[in-house]
């Protein structure tokens, strides 16, 4: 990942079940570098902006959203508040 560019998505799986962060990151490889639980129902996914063949980030974001839909069909990509309490 380049130092000047950090692309992220916030995701709510819409479940109370515990999410395995390593398994989710592995399922979203090679597009996602890390998954962090940011609040009770929000996870932050840091996207890799230095992939082979340099696909446009819009394409990467779209692929990740579709992959999330396959893993957690009820989940949604969400926004977040700057003053949201950390989990």
KEDRENFI-501544 format. One record per residue: residue number from 1; x, y, z of N, C-alpha, C, O in turn. Coordinates in Angstrom, 3 decimals, decimal comma, always signed. Layout:
! residues N
{NUM; {X; Y; Z}; {X; Y; Z}; {X; Y; Z}; {X; Y; Z}}
...
//
This chain:
! residues 87
{1; {+0,851; -1,171; +0,000}; {+0,000; +0,000; +0,000}; {+0,891; +1,225; +0,000}; {+1,860; +1,301; +0,756}}
{2; {+0,564; +2,171; -0,840}; {+1,344; +3,392; -0,873}; {+1,061; +4,222; +0,375}; {-0,055; +4,203; +0,894}}
{3; {+2,060; +4,945; +0,856}; {+1,913; +5,700; +2,090}; {+0,954; +6,867; +1,954}; {+0,273; +7,215; +2,919}}
{4; {+0,884; +7,479; +0,785}; {+0,045; +8,664; +0,629}; {-1,409; +8,331; +0,323}; {-2,256; +9,224; +0,308}}
{5; {-1,707; +7,079; +0,084}; {-3,051; +6,688; -0,313}; {-3,570; +5,587; +0,590}; {-2,978; +4,509; +0,639}}
{6; {-4,658; +5,826; +1,306}; {-5,274; +4,771; +2,095}; {-6,757; +4,728; +1,763}; {-7,522; +5,601; +2,173}}
{7; {-7,147; +3,722; +1,031}; {-8,533; +3,530; +0,621}; {-9,196; +2,589; +1,610}; {-8,664; +1,520; +1,910}}
{8; {-10,360; +2,984; +2,118}; {-11,061; +2,147; +3,082}; {-12,538; +2,032; +2,729}; {-13,110; +2,889; +2,056}}
{9; {-13,129; +0,955; +3,200}; {-14,577; +0,761; +3,165}; {-15,009; +0,440; +4,587}; {-14,276; -0,218; +5,326}}
{10; {-16,180; +0,894; +4,970}; {-16,773; +0,515; +6,245}; {-17,910; -0,445; +5,944}; {-18,681; -0,242; +5,006}}
{11; {-18,005; -1,486; +6,747}; {-18,965; -2,555; +6,475}; {-19,684; -2,975; +7,744}; {-19,060; -3,150; +8,791}}
{12; {-20,997; -3,136; +7,649}; {-21,816; -3,674; +8,729}; {-22,372; -4,999; +8,234}; {-23,186; -5,010; +7,310}}
{13; {-21,953; -6,126; +8,826}; {-22,431; -7,429; +8,354}; {-23,888; -7,707; +8,721}; {-24,453; -8,711; +8,289}}
{14; {-24,497; -6,833; +9,510}; {-25,912; -6,970; +9,903}; {-26,166; -8,298; +10,615}; {-27,170; -8,968; +10,375}}
{15; {-25,244; -8,658; +11,485}; {-25,391; -9,859; +12,301}; {-24,770; -9,587; +13,660}; {-23,866; -8,760; +13,787}}
{16; {-25,256; -10,280; +14,665}; {-24,673; -10,177; +15,998}; {-23,620; -11,256; +16,219}; {-22,974; -11,289; +17,266}}
{17; {-23,445; -12,132; +15,242}; {-22,447; -13,187; +15,357}; {-21,051; -12,581; +15,304}; {-20,827; -11,563; +14,650}}
{18; {-20,125; -13,216; +15,994}; {-18,732; -12,770; +15,989}; {-18,127; -13,002; +14,603}; {-18,285; -14,079; +14,028}}
{19; {-17,446; -12,008; +14,074}; {-16,817; -12,110; +12,759}; {-15,339; -12,436; +12,952}; {-14,646; -11,770; +13,721}}
{20; {-14,865; -13,453; +12,256}; {-13,443; -13,808; +12,280}; {-12,716; -12,852; +11,329}; {-12,838; -12,966; +10,109}}
{21; {-11,963; -11,915; +11,896}; {-11,319; -10,877; +11,094}; {-10,288; -11,443; +10,123}; {-10,185; -10,978; +8,988}}
{22; {-9,534; -12,431; +10,555}; {-8,512; -13,032; +9,688}; {-9,180; -13,768; +8,529}; {-8,739; -13,655; +7,385}}
{23; {-10,231; -14,514; +8,817}; {-10,941; -15,249; +7,758}; {-11,570; -14,282; +6,760}; {-11,553; -14,539; +5,556}}
{24; {-12,129; -13,163; +7,250}; {-12,729; -12,183; +6,343}; {-11,659; -11,549; +5,457}; {-11,855; -11,402; +4,251}}
{25; {-10,527; -11,175; +6,056}; {-9,418; -10,599; +5,271}; {-8,954; -11,595; +4,215}; {-8,745; -11,223; +3,060}}
{26; {-8,793; -12,852; +4,602}; {-8,343; -13,875; +3,661}; {-9,356; -14,080; +2,532}; {-8,972; -14,292; +1,382}}
{27; {-10,642; -14,017; +2,858}; {-11,691; -14,201; +1,850}; {-11,712; -13,044; +0,848}; {-12,151; -13,216; -0,289}}
{28; {-11,240; -11,869; +1,265}; {-11,254; -10,688; +0,400}; {-9,894; -10,423; -0,259}; {-9,701; -9,396; -0,909}}
{29; {-8,964; -11,352; -0,083}; {-7,637; -11,213; -0,701}; {-7,773; -11,308; -2,212}; {-8,646; -12,035; -2,688}}
{30; {-6,970; -10,626; -2,971}; {-5,834; -9,789; -2,581}; {-6,206; -8,317; -2,409}; {-5,325; -7,468; -2,273}}
{31; {-7,489; -8,012; -2,415}; {-7,917; -6,613; -2,452}; {-7,859; -5,902; -1,101}; {-7,712; -4,681; -1,050}}
{32; {-7,975; -6,663; -0,003}; {-8,036; -6,066; +1,332}; {-6,765; -6,399; +2,110}; {-6,373; -7,561; +2,220}}
{33; {-6,129; -5,358; +2,647}; {-4,907; -5,533; +3,423}; {-5,194; -5,845; +4,883}; {-4,462; -6,611; +5,510}}
{34; {-6,268; -5,249; +5,435}; {-6,590; -5,506; +6,833}; {-8,069; -5,250; +7,084}; {-8,733; -4,508; +6,361}}
{35; {-8,559; -5,900; +8,147}; {-9,935; -5,713; +8,606}; {-9,854; -5,418; +10,101}; {-9,222; -6,155; +10,857}}
{36; {-10,502; -4,331; +10,515}; {-10,484; -3,920; +11,916}; {-11,912; -3,666; +12,379}; {-12,707; -3,049; +11,670}}
{37; {-12,225; -4,146; +13,571}; {-13,539; -3,846; +14,142}; {-13,468; -2,448; +14,745}; {-12,668; -2,192; +15,646}}
{38; {-14,304; -1,549; +14,247}; {-14,250; -0,149; +14,673}; {-15,345; +0,210; +15,670}; {-15,158; +1,119; +16,479}}
{39; {-16,460; -0,466; +15,633}; {-17,540; -0,257; +16,589}; {-18,323; -1,557; +16,672}; {-17,960; -2,549; +16,041}}
{40; {-19,381; -1,552; +17,440}; {-20,121; -2,799; +17,663}; {-20,563; -3,466; +16,366}; {-20,547; -4,692; +16,259}}
{41; {-20,961; -2,657; +15,374}; {-21,475; -3,220; +14,121}; {-20,759; -2,683; +12,889}; {-21,311; -2,735; +11,790}}
{42; {-19,545; -2,168; +13,045}; {-18,844; -1,611; +11,883}; {-17,416; -2,120; +11,832}; {-16,687; -2,117; +12,824}}
{43; {-17,047; -2,554; +10,642}; {-15,696; -3,043; +10,390}; {-15,074; -2,167; +9,312}; {-15,736; -1,803; +8,341}}
{44; {-13,818; -1,836; +9,484}; {-13,105; -1,031; +8,493}; {-12,190; -1,951; +7,689}; {-11,407; -2,715; +8,254}}
{45; {-12,298; -1,867; +6,381}; {-11,467; -2,660; +5,479}; {-10,514; -1,712; +4,768}; {-10,948; -0,777; +4,096}}
{46; {-9,228; -1,950; +4,912}; {-8,230; -1,142; +4,201}; {-7,886; -1,870; +2,910}; {-7,467; -3,027; +2,914}}
{47; {-8,075; -1,155; +1,805}; {-7,874; -1,736; +0,475}; {-6,448; -1,539; -0,001}; {-5,799; -0,550; +0,341}}
{48; {-5,969; -2,477; -0,784}; {-4,628; -2,398; -1,366}; {-4,683; -1,553; -2,633}; {-5,399; -1,888; -3,577}}
{49; {-3,932; -0,463; -2,654}; {-3,927; +0,403; -3,838}; {-2,698; +0,166; -4,714}; {-2,413; +0,950; -5,620}}
{50; {-1,971; -0,921; -4,438}; {-0,805; -1,268; -5,263}; {-0,904; -2,726; -5,715}; {+0,009; -3,521; -5,491}}
{51; {-2,001; -3,056; -6,341}; {-2,207; -4,410; -6,852}; {-1,490; -4,594; -8,185}; {-1,256; -3,620; -8,900}}
{52; {-1,138; -5,838; -8,526}; {-0,565; -6,092; -9,852}; {-1,528; -5,614; -10,940}; {-2,744; -5,691; -10,762}}
{53; {-1,018; -5,141; -12,022}; {-1,791; -4,632; -13,161}; {-2,520; -3,320; -12,866}; {-3,231; -2,808; -13,731}}
{54; {-2,354; -2,760; -11,649}; {-2,931; -1,464; -11,282}; {-4,383; -1,287; -11,732}; {-4,664; -0,387; -12,523}}
{55; {-5,315; -2,120; -11,252}; {-6,716; -1,907; -11,627}; {-7,212; -0,591; -11,035}; {-6,720; -0,172; -9,987}}
{56; {-8,169; +0,069; -11,674}; {-8,728; +1,299; -11,111}; {-9,353; +1,004; -9,738}; {-9,944; -0,057; -9,539}}
{57; {-9,219; +1,941; -8,801}; {-9,763; +1,707; -7,462}; {-11,277; +1,506; -7,494}; {-11,814; +0,774; -6,663}}
{58; {-11,967; +2,133; -8,424}; {-13,408; +1,910; -8,537}; {-13,719; +0,448; -8,804}; {-14,696; -0,095; -8,289}}
{59; {-12,884; -0,179; -9,609}; {-13,048; -1,605; -9,912}; {-12,769; -2,454; -8,670}; {-13,484; -3,418; -8,396}}
{60; {-11,732; -2,092; -7,930}; {-11,388; -2,816; -6,699}; {-12,520; -2,687; -5,686}; {-12,936; -3,681; -5,090}}
{61; {-13,021; -1,472; -5,488}; {-14,104; -1,239; -4,540}; {-15,342; -2,048; -4,933}; {-15,981; -2,662; -4,079}}
{62; {-15,676; -2,048; -6,212}; {-16,829; -2,810; -6,689}; {-16,649; -4,294; -6,425}; {-17,582; -4,952; -5,966}}
{63; {-15,465; -4,838; -6,706}; {-15,206; -6,261; -6,461}; {-15,346; -6,595; -4,982}; {-15,941; -7,612; -4,627}}
{64; {-14,797; -5,741; -4,118}; {-14,868; -5,995; -2,683}; {-16,327; -5,965; -2,212}; {-16,737; -6,810; -1,416}}
{65; {-17,098; -5,014; -2,692}; {-18,510; -4,937; -2,304}; {-19,259; -6,196; -2,740}; {-20,046; -6,743; -1,968}}
{66; {-19,024; -6,658; -3,965}; {-19,675; -7,891; -4,420}; {-19,220; -9,103; -3,606}; {-20,031; -9,973; -3,287}}
{67; {-17,942; -9,165; -3,270}; {-17,432; -10,268; -2,456}; {-18,056; -10,248; -1,055}; {-18,415; -11,293; -0,513}}
{68; {-18,182; -9,048; -0,477}; {-18,832; -8,931; +0,826}; {-20,281; -9,418; +0,749}; {-20,776; -10,062; +1,674}}
{69; {-20,953; -9,106; -0,356}; {-22,328; -9,549; -0,545}; {-22,459; -11,053; -0,605}; {-23,477; -11,602; -0,183}}
{70; {-21,453; -11,726; -1,118}; {-21,469; -13,187; -1,158}; {-21,221; -13,778; +0,227}; {-21,816; -14,792; +0,591}}
{71; {-20,334; -13,136; +1,002}; {-19,975; -13,643; +2,328}; {-21,059; -13,319; +3,355}; {-21,429; -14,168; +4,166}}
{72; {-21,562; -12,091; +3,314}; {-22,581; -11,612; +4,259}; {-23,717; -10,964; +3,456}; {-23,761; -9,740; +3,330}}
{73; {-24,630; -11,772; +2,914}; {-25,679; -11,241; +2,030}; {-26,540; -10,137; +2,648}; {-27,036; -9,274; +1,923}}
{74; {-26,725; -10,147; +3,956}; {-27,554; -9,123; +4,601}; {-26,756; -7,863; +4,927}; {-27,335; -6,850; +5,318}}
{75; {-25,440; -7,915; +4,771}; {-24,577; -6,801; +5,160}; {-24,688; -5,601; +4,245}; {-25,189; -5,691; +3,124}}
{76; {-24,208; -4,465; +4,752}; {-24,239; -3,220; +3,993}; {-22,928; -2,461; +4,154}; {-22,298; -2,505; +5,211}}
{77; {-22,529; -1,770; +3,101}; {-21,408; -0,842; +3,185}; {-21,977; +0,424; +3,799}; {-23,010; +0,924; +3,353}}
{78; {-21,308; +0,946; +4,822}; {-21,852; +2,058; +5,603}; {-20,865; +3,211; +5,708}; {-19,673; +3,060; +5,438}}
{79; {-21,384; +4,351; +6,101}; {-20,552; +5,491; +6,436}; {-20,197; +5,403; +7,908}; {-20,587; +4,459; +8,594}}
{80; {-19,465; +6,376; +8,383}; {-19,147; +6,414; +9,806}; {-19,069; +7,860; +10,266}; {-18,902; +8,781; +9,466}}
{81; {-19,191; +8,034; +11,565}; {-19,137; +9,364; +12,158}; {-17,734; +9,628; +12,672}; {-17,087; +8,726; +13,204}}
{82; {-17,260; +10,853; +12,517}; {-15,929; +11,199; +13,015}; {-15,828; +11,023; +14,524}; {-14,760; +10,688; +15,036}}
{83; {-16,924; +11,244; +15,241}; {-16,874; +11,129; +16,693}; {-17,438; +9,811; +17,197}; {-17,793; +9,692; +18,369}}
{84; {-17,521; +8,822; +16,319}; {-18,015; +7,515; +16,717}; {-17,051; +6,893; +17,731}; {-15,839; +6,904; +17,511}}
{85; {-17,571; +6,351; +18,836}; {-16,667; +5,744; +19,819}; {-15,983; +4,515; +19,244}; {-16,604; +3,723; +18,534}}
{86; {-14,720; +4,363; +19,549}; {-13,973; +3,189; +19,096}; {-14,452; +1,985; +19,888}; {-14,859; +2,110; +21,043}}
{87; {-14,402; +0,825; +19,262}; {-14,856; -0,410; +19,908}; {-13,758; -0,972; +20,767}; {-13,939; -2,013; +21,398}}
//
